[in-house]
Amino acid sequence: MFTHPVDLTAVETVVYHLPDGPALALDVDGMQDFLDFELDQGHYCDMSGIDGTLHFFPRGNA
């Protein structure tokens, strides 16, 4: 209901935390238009102001 799109302008890397522990790091240089994160699909921790990383935890893994 109250979803906010994630601002990817300062994000350099997205770390997608998979269920059961593994994580997948994705370089987003030039891919900002193709990525769409909304809070109803999971949770995120935006560290882009510090180190350029966005950690995404899909629903069921947060």
VENUR-V653963 format. One record per pair of residues at least 12 apart in sequence whose C-alpha atoms are under 7 Angstrom apart, sorted by sequence separation. I is the first residue (numbers start at 1). GAP is how many residues later the second one is. If there is no record, write none. Layout:
I & GAP
I & GAP
This chain:
13 & 12
14 & 12
44 & 12
13 & 13
14 & 13
43 & 13
44 & 13
13 & 14
14 & 14
43 & 14
12 & 15
13 & 15
42 & 15
43 & 15
12 & 16
42 & 16
12 & 17
41 & 17
42 & 17
41 & 18
43 & 19
8 & 24
6 & 31
5 & 32
6 & 32
5 & 33
4 & 34
3 & 35
4 & 35
3 & 36
3 & 37
11 & 37
10 & 38
10 & 39
13 & 39
14 & 39
15 & 39
16 & 39
17 & 39
12 & 40
13 & 40
14 & 40
15 & 40
16 & 40
17 & 40
11 & 41
12 & 41
13 & 41
14 & 41
15 & 41
16 & 41
10 & 42
11 & 42
19 & 42
11 & 43
